[in-house]
C-alpha cells in the first residue's frame, strides 16, 4: 500500500494549472447514456473516480478511447441496464447512471452506492422524484430495481433538501421524459449548471439554468445529440492549492480557473488577511502579515463548500485566535480532526461545530486519510509541521486529485509517494 512522505517547513512559490472538475466530469460521463452519437470530452481529469465511471459505462456496453486529458465515449452501443455492485460500491457517484438508464430503457438495476464514509447520503430524494415521474421502484438484495415501461412522465418535483447528485440524476431523467418537468429547490453548483448547459446545447429545452427552479421539456424517449464538451475547472482542487499557499504564507498562482466559482473561499481568505489578485482565469494568493482566525459555516453553492471545510480547518490551526467551523451538510465530516490532533492541533468538537484554537506549532506524525478531502487537509498540515509526516491510505486522494505530487513538487513542496 502506498503512502505520502512530506517534509514540513517548506515555503512554496510558482504557479499550478488546475485540472478539470471531477464533480463535473462524472455527471457529464453519465449523460453520454442519453446520446445518439459519439462524444469527445476534453479537460478530463486523470483521477480514479473518472476511471471508475468509464469502467461502469464499459460494463453497460459503451466503448471509449482515452487520451491524456480527454476521452471519446460511444454509448450508442449500450446493451445493459444493470450497474453492478462491483463498480458502484467504489464510488457513490455511480448512482448517476440511474436516471439516464431508466429514461433510456424503461427499466434498470443499479446497486446501492458506496463512496466516502462522511455520513448518511441517502438516495431517497432520487427515488421519490423518479416515482413522481411514474417509475415503480423496488429495493432487492442491495439493488434499486426501477421500471417505467411506458417511459418517464413529466412532473412537478420539489426536493425536500438541496441535493447535487439528486438534481443531476433527475435533470438527466427529465431530458428524455414525456412532457414537461418542473424541478424546485434544485442545486445551483457550477457542476449542475454545466450539465444543464450541455443538455440545452443538445436541443433539450431547459429554462432557469443557474437558479433553484428548472423547467425541462423532455424528448419523449428519443436519444439526443450531445455535442463535444470541455469539463469546467475543479474549484475544490483550486481551493486546496490556494489553502496550501495560505497555510505556508507563500505567494502562489493557480491558473486555468473560473474565479467566480471560488468567491466564497477567496473572500474568506481575504478576511484572514491574505491578498488576492484575480485575473480572468487565474488567482494569486499573497502572504498575510498576520493570519487571522475566522468562522465558517458550510452550505450549498454559492455558500462555503463542504468540500473545502477540512482544508480550511488545517489553515485555521495556524491563525491567530479561535475559529469556529460549522459543518451543516454532513454529520461525519470531522473525521480528520483526530488525525490533526495527532499532529498537535488544538480542536474541540461539539455536535456539528469544531472550535479550532490557532497559532499552534504542528509536529510531524503518522496519520491516516479517512476520506478524500480529509486527505488534502492532512497534506496542508504536513506542509507546516516540524519534521516528516507520513500520510497513509492515500487511495482516497487518487479519487479526486490529478498528479498531486507533481503539482505540489513544482511549487516547492518536499513530497514523495512511497510503498509501505
C-alpha positions in Angstrom: 0.0 0.0 0.0 1.3 3.5 -0.8 1.7 6.5 1.4 2.9 10.1 1.1 6.0 11.4 2.9 6.0 15.1 3.3 8.8 17.2 4.8 7.4 20.3 6.5 8.5 23.9 6.9 9.0 24.5 3.2 8.0 27.7 1.5 6.0 27.4 -1.7 6.2 29.5 -4.9 5.3 29.5 -8.5 2.1 28.5 -10.3 -0.1 25.4 -10.8 -2.6 24.6 -13.5 -5.9 23.4 -12.3 -7.4 20.2 -13.8 -11.0 19.6 -14.9 -13.5 19.1 -12.1 -14.1 15.6 -11.0 -17.6 16.5 -9.8 -18.5 18.0 -13.2 -16.9 15.1 -15.2 -18.9 12.4 -13.6 -22.4 13.6 -14.5 -21.2 14.5 -18.0 -19.9 11.0 -18.4 -23.3 9.6 -17.2 -25.1 11.9 -19.6 -23.4 10.1 -22.5 -26.0 7.4 -21.9 -28.6 9.9 -23.3 -26.8 10.5 -26.5 -27.3 9.1 -30.0 -23.7 9.9 -31.1 -20.1 9.7 -30.0 -18.9 12.5 -27.7 -15.5 13.9 -27.1 -15.0 15.2 -23.5 -11.9 17.4 -23.1 -10.2 18.6 -19.9 -11.0 15.3 -18.3 -9.1 14.8 -15.0 -6.9 11.7 -14.7 -8.4 10.6 -11.3 -9.7 7.2 -10.0 -13.3 8.3 -9.9 -13.3 9.1 -13.6 -11.7 5.7 -14.4 -14.4 4.0 -12.3 -17.3 5.7 -14.2 -15.7 4.9 -17.5 -15.5 1.3 -16.4 -19.1 1.4 -15.5 -20.0 2.7 -18.9 -17.9 -0.1 -20.5 -19.7 -2.7 -18.4 -23.0 -1.4 -19.7 -21.8 -1.9 -23.3 -20.3 1.5 -24.2 -16.9 1.9 -25.7 -14.3 4.7 -25.1 -10.9 5.9 -26.2 -8.9 7.6 -23.5 -6.4 10.3 -24.3 -4.1 12.2 -22.0 -6.8 14.7 -20.9 -9.8 13.7 -23.0 -12.0 10.8 -23.8 -14.2 9.8 -26.8 -17.3 7.9 -25.5 -19.7 5.9 -27.7 -22.7 5.0 -25.6 -24.9 4.1 -28.6 -23.8 0.5 -28.1 -25.0 0.2 -24.5 -26.9 -3.0 -24.2 -27.3 -3.5 -20.5 -29.2 -1.5 -17.9 -27.6 -3.2 -14.9 -25.0 -1.2 -12.9 -23.5 -3.9 -10.7 -22.2 -3.8 -7.2 -18.5 -4.4 -8.0 -18.4 -1.0 -9.7 -20.9 1.1 -7.8 -19.5 0.2 -4.4 -16.3 2.0 -5.2 -17.9 5.4 -5.9 -21.2 7.0 -4.8 -21.5 9.0 -8.0 -22.2 5.8 -9.9 -25.8 6.3 -8.9 -25.8 9.0 -11.6 -26.4 6.1 -14.0 -29.9 5.5 -12.5 -31.8 8.4 -14.1 -30.3 8.1 -17.6 -30.7 4.3 -17.8 -34.3 4.3 -16.6 -35.2 7.1 -19.0 -33.5 5.3 -21.9 -34.5 1.7 -21.4 -37.7 2.0 -19.2 -36.0 -0.3 -16.7 -32.7 -0.6 -14.8 -31.0 -2.3 -11.9 -28.4 -0.1 -10.1 -26.6 -1.2 -7.0 -26.9 1.0 -3.9 -23.9 3.2 -3.8 -20.6 3.3 -1.8 -18.0 6.1 -1.6 -16.5 8.2 1.2 -17.7 7.4 4.7 -18.6 11.1 5.5 -22.1 10.4 6.7 -25.6 9.4 5.5 -26.2 10.5 2.0 -29.4 8.5 1.2 -30.8 8.4 -2.3 -34.4 8.6 -1.2 -34.7 12.0 -2.9 -33.7 10.5 -6.2 -36.1 7.6 -5.9 -39.0 9.7 -4.7 -38.6 12.0 -7.7 -38.5 9.1 -10.2 -41.6 7.7 -8.6 -43.3 11.0 -9.2 -42.3 10.6 -12.8 -44.1 7.3 -13.0 -41.4 4.8 -12.1 -42.1 1.8 -10.0 -39.1 1.4 -7.6 -38.2 -1.7 -5.5 -35.1 -2.4 -3.4 -34.0 -6.1 -3.7 -30.7 -7.6 -2.4 -28.9 -4.2 -2.4 -30.1 -3.1 -5.8 -32.5 -0.4 -6.9 -34.9 -2.1 -9.4 -36.7 0.6 -11.4 -39.3 0.2 -14.1 -41.1 2.7 -16.3 -42.3 0.6 -19.3 -44.2 3.4 -20.9 -41.4 5.9 -20.2 -41.0 8.5 -17.5 -43.6 11.3 -17.4 -43.1 15.0 -16.8 -44.0 16.0 -13.2 -43.6 18.8 -10.7 -41.0 17.8 -8.2 -39.9 19.7 -5.0 -36.6 18.5 -3.5 -37.1 18.5 0.3 -33.4 19.4 0.6 -30.8 20.6 -1.8 -29.1 17.6 -3.4 -26.4 17.8 -6.1 -26.4 14.2 -7.4 -30.2 14.1 -6.9 -30.6 17.2 -9.0 -28.3 15.8 -11.7 -30.0 12.5 -11.8 -33.5 13.9 -12.3 -32.3 16.5 -14.7 -30.9 13.8 -16.9 -34.1 11.7 -16.5 -36.3 14.7 -17.4 -34.3 15.3 -20.6 -35.7 12.1 -22.1 -39.1 12.1 -20.2 -42.5 12.5 -21.8 -43.7 16.1 -21.3 -42.7 18.9 -19.0 -40.9 18.5 -15.7 -40.6 21.3 -13.2 -37.9 20.9 -10.6 -37.9 23.1 -7.5 -35.1 23.6 -4.9 -32.5 22.4 -7.4 -28.8 22.6 -6.5 -27.1 25.6 -8.1 -23.5 24.3 -8.1 -21.4 25.1 -11.2 -21.2 21.4 -12.0 -25.1 21.2 -12.1 -25.1 24.3 -14.3 -22.7 22.8 -16.8 -24.8 19.7 -17.1 -27.8 21.8 -17.9 -26.0 23.8 -20.4 -24.7 20.7 -22.2 -28.2 19.3 -22.4 -29.6 22.6 -23.6 -26.9 22.6 -26.4 -28.1 19.1 -27.3 -31.6 20.5 -28.0 -33.3 19.9 -24.7 -35.4 23.0 -23.7 -34.3 24.0 -20.2 -35.4 27.2 -18.5 -34.0 28.6 -15.3 -30.4 27.3 -15.6 -28.4 28.6 -12.6 -31.5 29.1 -10.4 -33.2 26.9 -7.9 -36.1 26.2 -10.3 -35.9 24.5 -13.6 -38.4 23.7 -16.3 -37.4 20.9 -18.7 -39.2 19.7 -21.8 -38.3 16.1 -22.4 -37.6 14.4 -25.7 -40.3 11.7 -25.3 -37.8 8.9 -25.1 -35.7 9.9 -28.0 -31.9 10.0 -27.6 -30.4 13.4 -28.0 -27.5 14.8 -30.0 -25.0 15.8 -27.3 -22.1 18.0 -28.5 -18.4 17.7 -27.7 -17.6 19.5 -24.5 -14.8 20.6 -22.1 -15.1 20.0 -18.3 -15.0 23.1 -16.2 -12.0 23.7 -13.8 -12.1 21.9 -10.5 -12.9 24.6 -7.9 -12.1 22.2 -5.0 -8.6 21.4 -6.3 -8.1 25.1 -6.9 -9.2 25.9 -3.4 -6.9 23.3 -2.0 -3.8 24.8 -3.6 -4.9 28.3 -2.5 -5.0 26.9 1.0 -1.6 25.4 0.5 -0.3 28.9 -0.3 -2.1 30.3 2.7 -1.0 27.8 5.3 2.7 28.2 4.3 2.1 32.0 3.9 3.5 31.8 0.4 2.7 33.6 -2.8 1.4 31.1 -5.4 -0.8 31.4 -8.5 -3.4 29.0 -9.7 -4.2 29.1 -13.4 -7.0 27.8 -15.7 -9.7 28.5 -13.1 -13.1 30.3 -13.1 -12.6 32.8 -10.2 -16.3 33.3 -9.7 -16.7 29.7 -8.6 -14.2 30.4 -5.8 -15.7 33.6 -4.4 -16.8 32.1 -1.1 -13.2 30.9 -0.4 -11.3 33.9 -1.7 -13.5 36.3 0.4 -12.8 34.1 3.4 -9.0 34.2 2.7 -9.1 38.0 2.4 -10.9 38.1 5.7 -8.0 36.1 7.2 -5.5 38.7 6.0 -4.3 37.3 2.7 -4.0 39.4 -0.5 -5.9 38.1 -3.5 -5.1 39.1 -7.1 -7.6 37.9 -9.7 -7.5 37.9 -13.5 -9.9 36.3 -15.9 -8.5 32.8 -15.5 -6.1 33.0 -12.6 -5.9 33.7 -8.8 -2.8 34.7 -6.9 -2.6 34.5 -3.1 -0.3 36.9 -1.4 1.2 36.4 2.1 -0.6 37.8 5.2 1.2 40.0 7.7 -0.8 38.1 10.4 -3.1 35.1 9.6 -6.4 36.0 11.4 -8.9 33.5 12.7 -12.3 33.2 11.0 -15.7 31.5 11.4 -17.0 29.2 8.7 -20.4 27.7 8.1 -20.7 25.2 5.2 -23.7 25.5 2.9 -24.8 24.8 -0.6 -23.4 26.9 -3.5 -22.8 29.8 -3.6 -22.1 29.4 0.1 -18.9 28.0 1.6 -18.4 24.5 0.2 -18.3 21.5 2.5 -15.5 20.1 0.3 -13.2 22.9 1.5 -14.1 22.6 5.2 -11.2 20.2 6.1 -8.6 22.2 4.3 -9.7 25.4 6.0 -9.6 23.7 9.3 -5.9 22.9 8.7 -5.3 26.5 7.8 -7.1 27.8 11.0 -4.7 25.9 13.1 -2.1 28.4 12.0 -4.3 31.5 12.5 -4.0 33.8 15.5 -7.1 33.4 17.7 -10.0 31.0 17.7 -12.0 29.8 14.7 -15.5 28.2 14.7 -16.3 25.8 11.9 -19.9 24.8 11.5 -20.5 21.7 9.3 -24.1 21.8 8.2 -24.2 19.3 5.4 -22.6 16.0 6.5 -22.6 14.7 10.1 -19.4 12.7 9.8 -17.2 15.2 8.1 -15.0 15.9 11.1 -13.1 12.5 10.9 -9.9 14.4 10.0 -9.9 16.1 13.4 -8.5 13.1 15.3 -5.6 13.0 12.8 -4.9 16.7 13.1 -4.8 16.2 16.9 -2.1 13.6 16.4 0.0 16.4 14.8 -0.6 18.7 17.8 -3.6 20.7 16.7 -6.0 22.0 19.4 -9.5 21.4 18.2 -12.7 20.7 20.2 -15.8 19.1 18.7 -19.4 19.7 19.8 -22.1 18.3 17.6 -21.7 19.8 14.1 -19.3 22.5 15.3 -15.5 22.5 15.7 -13.6 25.1 17.7 -10.0 25.5 16.4 -7.5 27.2 18.7 -5.0 28.7 16.3 -1.3 29.6 16.5 -0.2 26.1 17.4 3.1 24.6 16.1 2.2 21.3 14.4 4.6 18.3 14.5 5.0 15.5 12.0 3.3 12.2 12.7 2.0 9.1 11.0 -1.6 9.9 10.1 -4.4 8.2 8.1 -6.6 9.6 5.5 -10.3 8.9 6.2 -11.9 10.4 3.1 -11.0 12.4 0.0 -11.0 16.0 1.4 -9.6 14.9 4.8 -6.6 13.6 2.9 -5.8 17.0 1.5 -6.2 18.7 4.9 -3.5 16.4 6.2 -1.2 17.3 3.3 -1.7 21.0 4.2 -0.9 20.4 7.9 2.2 18.4 6.9 3.5 21.3 4.9 3.9 23.4 8.0 4.7 20.6 10.5 8.1 20.2 12.1 9.6 17.0 10.6 8.4 14.5 8.0 4.8 13.4 8.1 3.6 10.1 6.6 0.0 10.0 5.3 -1.4 6.5 4.9 -4.5 5.3 2.9 -3.9 7.8 0.1 -6.1 5.9 -2.3 -8.7 8.4 -1.2 -6.6 11.2 -2.7 -6.3 9.5 -6.0 -10.1 9.6 -6.3 -10.1 13.4 -6.8 -6.6 14.9 -7.3 -4.7 14.6 -10.5 -0.9 14.5 -10.4 -0.9 15.7 -6.8 2.8 15.0 -6.0 3.9 16.6 -9.3 1.9 19.7 -8.7 3.0 20.2 -5.1 6.6 19.4 -6.0 6.5 22.1 -8.7 5.5 24.6 -6.0 8.5 23.6 -3.9 6.9 21.0 -1.5 9.1 18.1 -0.5 6.6 15.3 -1.2 7.1 11.7 -2.2 4.9 8.7 -2.8 6.4 5.6 -1.3 5.4 1.9 -0.6 4.6 0.7 2.9 
